[in-house]
Structure formats: C-alpha cells, structure tokens
C-alpha cells in the first residue's frame, strides 16, 4: 500500500510500505477520508510542541510513519463490526494492563497508544486499529463529516471538564476550527452569552453563523469589550483555542495572558491550543484570582454508560446540531495528495482554508 513516510522534519513523502498486519484484538480499516490536524502539521514541521522529543527520537532512528488520527474508513476484516461497516476511531487507547486501567480508570493510563502518534495512523490506504477504539458511523453521516469528528469530540471534552452551566457566559479566543466548534457546542449546550474573538473576517463570520452573540476582532483591545459585555465581571468560562506557533498562523502565548484577564474571579480557563512545552503562563495572576486552568482529555470519554464523546459528536452531526461541513473548504483526491494537505493545513490563511484540507483516499462509494 501507499502511505506517508516522514524522513525528517519537513520531509514527508508518499511511498510504498507493507500492508498493516493486525495484532491481537486489532482490525484493519480501509481509509476513505483523512484530514491532518494542526498539531500533526506543527510536529511534522519540527515545531517544539508536545511530543516533539518523541518524534525527534524516532526520526533519529530512521524514516517513520507519523500522523493520521482524524479519519473515516470501512472495516476490512473480522472484529466487533462486520466487514464493510463504516467507522471512525478514537485516537487514544489505554494499555488495559497498568494499575489505572485495572481500576477502570483508562483516563489515567500513563502509557496509552495514540493513533498516528505512537503507532501508524491513517495517512495511508489502510490502517490497523485497536478493535476497542472503533466507532460505527451512523447512517446520514458522510465520510467527510466522520473524518472531522475528532475535533468536535475534543470540544465536547472541553465543555465537560469546564462544567459549562446553563446561562454561563463563554469567551472563545480564536475563530478557527476549534473556536467555531466550541461556539456550536456552547450554543446547543445551554450557555448564555457567547463571545468569540478572531483575526480573519471570514472566520469571524463563521463564528457569528455558528451562534456567537458577540464577535470581536482579535487585533482590537479585547479586554474592555469583554468586561463591558459581562457587566465588568468577566467571562465565566474561557476557551483558549488561538495560541501556538506563530509560524503556523497561531497567536503564540499572549492569548493565555488575555484569557487570565478576561475570565471572572473564580472562573475556568480551558486550554485547547497546543502550546510550546516551555510556554510562559501567568500563574501568579491565576492564583490571585482563584482561576482554574484546565486541559481537556483525549479519547472517548467516560461521562455516560450510554456512549462516549465520539458517539455524541456523531449524533450532533447527524441531527444537524453542529455543522462541520462549513469548515472543510479544501478537498483533495488520492493518498499522494497528503503532502499538499499538510501544507494547506499548516498555513490555512495563505490558502484561504477554513479548516484542515481533507484527502479522499479510497474509492469505496462512501460519499
């Protein structure tokens, strides 16, 4: 099969590689559609964000497979779902052997496997996935939508950990993919006033269409506008989605300082953005104002015995409560288009992209 191979930072090519051989309790999936995440693009480019050292060590040992955790495909082999079942997969799988897993706390597993990061992902024509990670895609959800479900599941995790209550004022810093998804989740989850900041006029329009009550230009003085909109109190919850490497079109670390000043005393900040490992943080200000700094978890979630975050995200898409299609403006054909998709996703502004560029990999008739 053909797959993306990374030979060095910034050096990604599509090459012939062996077909995946499923291990015990694994299933092979034919990839139908995949999209790069911004984090994957930053790591492939060599940006010093989380897991940079891990990837650097792998590259030092030779060419490696990396990336591809946001995808949809079709089961090709025995497992919990019959062959031909349309699926996506949770990116994080607990080891199921450590003390935390034995105590039914997979969220505390110290060494989970992460699709595309610690094991080959779906930047390929086929991918082997732990059977327990598979999530069936319901009728009415396209391959493109299913490939975009992981960021939406991440937004659901963020709102769960922030315990957004009915009527809470919510400030979302950033109007990119995660900002727009958080806006939609907040609007359908009972939040009160929703304020969004963004630099791009097009993305600010997307945030307004997604349900924001007030959209601010991030280049303006945001703090007084937020205080004015909240009666001088500040936002109950702030989702920081804009920070990260400026070279990737992100806002550096200044948005964390802004979040700390815009949140109310005793409020909550959720760090959605992936910052450099040694990023500065206004810890003194957070302590002084008794602000909680939270980080959403990865994976399916354990909030309800009736389903995890991925299942709920797919329901929201199927019902039309959340629109992920508006965030996919660039679609490419064939696995050989993966390097171009990485370029578009890493510098969306230069290519006029609202979100990640998607690649249709397999001709399985799944629209």
Residue pairs with C-beta under 8 A, 6 or more apart in sequence:
1 16
1 17
1 18
1 19
1 20
1 124
1 125
1 126
2 14
2 15
2 16
2 17
2 124
2 125
2 335
2 336
3 14
3 15
3 17
3 65
3 120
3 123
3 124
3 125
3 335
4 12
4 13
4 14
4 65
4 66
4 67
4 68
4 123
4 124
4 335
4 338
4 339
5 12
5 13
5 14
5 15
5 17
5 63
5 64
5 65
6 12
6 44
6 55
6 59
6 63
6 64
6 65
6 66
6 67
7 13
7 59
7 63
8 59
9 44
9 45
9 46
9 56
9 59
10 44
10 45
10 46
12 44
12 338
12 339
12 342
13 339
14 335
14 336
14 338
14 339
17 65
17 124
19 28
19 126
20 28
20 120
20 124
20 126
20 127
20 128
21 128
22 28
22 77
22 128
23 128
25 130
25 131
25 132
26 128
26 129
26 130
26 131
27 75
27 77
27 78
27 79
27 80
27 81
27 128
27 129
27 130
27 131
27 134
28 75
28 76
28 77
28 126
28 127
28 128
28 129
29 73
29 74
29 75
29 76
29 87
29 89
29 122
29 126
29 127
29 128
29 129
29 134
30 73
30 74
30 75
30 76
30 125
30 126
30 362
30 364
31 68
31 71
31 72
31 73
31 122
31 124
31 125
31 126
31 127
31 335
31 361
31 362
32 71
32 72
32 73
32 74
32 86
32 143
32 147
32 360
32 361
32 362
32 364
32 366
33 71
33 72
33 73
33 143
33 144
33 146
33 147
33 358
33 359
33 360
33 361
33 366
34 68
34 70
34 71
34 72
34 122
34 123
34 147
34 338
34 358
34 359
34 361
35 70
35 71
35 147
35 148
35 328
35 341
35 345
35 355
35 356
35 357
35 358
35 359
36 67
36 68
36 70
36 123
36 338
36 341
36 342
36 345
36 346
36 356
36 357
37 67
37 69
37 70
37 150
37 151
37 345
37 356
38 176
38 177
38 244
38 248
38 250
38 274
38 345
38 346
38 356
39 49
39 50
39 274
40 66
40 67
40 68
40 69
40 116
40 342
41 248
41 342
41 345
41 346
42 49
42 244
42 245
42 248
42 274
42 346
43 49
43 51
43 52
43 55
43 66
43 67
44 66
44 67
44 342
45 247
45 248
45 346
46 52
47 245
47 247
47 248
47 276
48 276
48 277
48 278
49 244
49 245
49 274
49 275
49 276
49 277
50 274
50 277
51 117
52 277
54 117
54 118
55 64
55 66
58 64
58 66
65 120
65 121
65 123
65 124
66 116
66 117
66 121
66 123
67 116
67 117
67 121
67 123
67 342
68 115
68 116
68 120
68 121
68 122
68 123
68 124
68 127
69 89
69 91
69 114
69 115
69 116
69 117
69 121
69 122
69 150
70 91
70 122
70 147
70 148
70 149
70 150
70 151
70 356
71 88
71 89
71 121
71 122
71 127
71 147
72 86
72 87
72 88
72 137
72 143
72 144
72 146
72 147
72 149
72 366
73 86
73 87
73 88
73 122
73 127
73 143
73 362
74 84
74 85
74 86
74 87
74 362
74 364
74 366
75 81
75 82
75 83
75 84
75 85
75 87
75 134
76 83
76 126
77 83
79 131
79 134
80 131
80 132
80 134
81 87
81 134
81 136
85 136
86 136
86 137
86 143
86 146
86 366
87 134
87 135
87 136
87 137
88 134
88 135
88 137
88 146
88 147
88 149
88 150
88 310
88 314
89 115
89 129
89 130
89 133
89 134
89 135
90 133
90 135
90 153
90 299
90 300
90 308
90 310
91 114
91 115
91 116
91 117
91 133
91 150
91 298
91 299
92 112
92 113
92 114
92 115
92 298
92 299
92 300
93 112
93 113
93 114
93 115
93 130
93 132
93 133
93 299
94 100
94 101
94 106
94 107
94 109
94 112
94 299
95 101
95 109
95 111
95 112
95 113
96 106
98 109
98 110
98 111
100 106
100 107
100 108
100 109
100 110
101 109
106 112
106 299
106 302
107 297
107 299
107 302
112 118
112 298
112 299
113 119
113 130
114 298
115 121
115 122
115 127
115 129
115 133
116 122
116 123
120 127
120 128
121 127
122 361
123 335
123 338
124 335
124 361
125 335
125 361
125 362
133 300
135 300
135 308
135 310
135 311
135 314
137 146
137 314
138 314
138 315
138 318
139 318
140 318
141 314
141 317
141 318
142 366
142 367
143 360
143 366
143 367
144 325
144 328
144 331
144 358
145 317
145 324
145 325
146 314
147 358
148 324
148 327
148 328
148 355
148 356
148 358
149 310
149 313
149 314
149 317
149 324
150 310
151 177
151 178
151 181
152 181
152 185
152 313
152 316
152 317
152 322
152 324
153 300
153 301
153 308
153 309
153 310
153 312
153 313
154 178
154 181
154 272
154 296
154 298
154 309
155 178
155 181
155 182
155 184
155 185
155 272
156 185
156 301
156 309
156 312
156 313
157 296
157 297
157 298
157 301
157 309
158 182
158 239
158 270
158 272
158 296
159 182
159 185
159 186
159 189
160 296
160 301
160 303
160 309
161 270
161 294
161 295
161 296
161 297
162 237
162 239
162 268
162 270
162 294
163 268
164 170
164 186
164 189
164 190
164 191
164 236
164 237
165 190
165 236
166 190
166 191
166 192
167 190
167 191
167 192
168 191
168 192
168 236
168 237
169 191
169 192
169 193
169 194
169 195
169 229
169 230
169 233
169 235
169 236
169 237
170 182
170 186
170 191
170 192
170 193
170 194
170 195
170 235
170 236
170 237
170 238
170 239
171 195
171 196
171 197
171 226
171 235
171 237
171 238
171 239
171 259
171 262
171 263
172 179
172 182
172 183
172 186
172 194
172 195
172 196
172 197
172 207
172 212
172 238
172 239
172 241
173 179
173 197
173 218
173 222
173 238
173 239
173 240
173 241
173 242
173 243
173 251
173 255
173 258
173 259
173 262
174 196
174 197
174 198
174 218
174 240
174 241
174 242
174 243
174 251
174 255
174 272
174 273
175 196
175 197
175 198
175 199
175 200
175 203
175 204
175 206
175 207
175 215
176 198
176 203
176 241
176 242
176 348
176 355
177 327
177 354
177 355
177 356
178 239
178 241
178 272
178 273
179 196
179 198
179 203
179 207
179 239
179 241
179 242
180 203
180 206
180 207
180 210
180 326
180 327
181 322
181 324
181 327
182 239
182 241
182 272
183 194
183 196
183 207
183 210
183 211
183 212
184 210
184 211
184 321
184 322
184 323
185 316
185 322
186 194
186 211
187 194
187 210
187 211
187 212
188 211
188 316
188 321
188 322
191 237
193 213
193 214
193 229
193 230
194 211
194 212
194 213
194 214
195 212
195 213
195 214
195 215
195 216
195 226
195 229
195 235
196 204
196 207
196 208
196 212
196 214
196 215
196 216
197 215
197 216
197 217
197 218
197 222
197 242
198 204
198 207
198 215
198 216
198 217
198 218
198 242
199 217
199 218
199 219
200 349
202 354
203 354
204 215
204 217
206 326
206 327
206 354
207 215
208 215
209 326
210 323
214 225
214 229
216 222
216 225
216 226
218 242
218 251
222 258
222 262
223 258
223 261
223 262
226 234
226 235
226 262
227 233
227 234
227 262
230 264
233 264
234 261
234 262
234 263
234 264
234 265
234 267
235 262
235 263
235 264
235 267
236 263
236 264
236 267
236 268
237 263
237 267
237 268
237 269
237 270
238 259
238 262
238 263
238 267
238 268
238 269
238 270
239 270
239 272
240 255
240 256
240 259
240 269
240 270
240 271
240 272
240 273
241 272
241 273
242 250
242 251
242 255
242 273
243 250
243 251
243 252
243 253
243 254
243 255
243 256
243 271
243 273
243 274
243 275
243 279
244 250
244 251
244 252
244 273
244 274
244 275
245 252
245 276
246 252
248 346
248 347
249 347
249 348
249 349
250 273
251 273
253 275
253 276
253 279
253 280
253 281
255 273
256 269
256 271
256 275
256 279
256 281
256 282
257 282
257 285
259 269
260 269
260 282
260 285
260 286
260 289
260 291
261 285
263 269
263 289
263 291
265 289
265 290
265 291
266 289
266 290
266 291
267 289
267 291
267 292
268 291
268 292
268 294
269 286
269 291
269 292
269 293
269 294
270 294
270 295
270 296
271 293
271 294
271 295
272 296
281 293
285 291
286 293
299 308
299 309
300 308
300 309
300 310
300 311
301 308
301 309
302 308
303 309
313 322
316 322
317 324
326 354
327 354
327 355
328 354
328 355
328 356
328 358
329 352
329 353
329 354
329 355
330 341
330 344
330 351
330 353
330 357
330 358
331 357
331 358
331 359
331 360
332 340
332 341
332 357
332 358
332 359
332 360
333 359
333 360
334 359
334 360
334 361
335 359
335 361
337 359
338 359
340 357
341 356
341 357
341 358
341 359
343 351
344 351
344 353
344 356
344 357
345 353
345 356
345 357
348 354
348 355
348 356
351 357
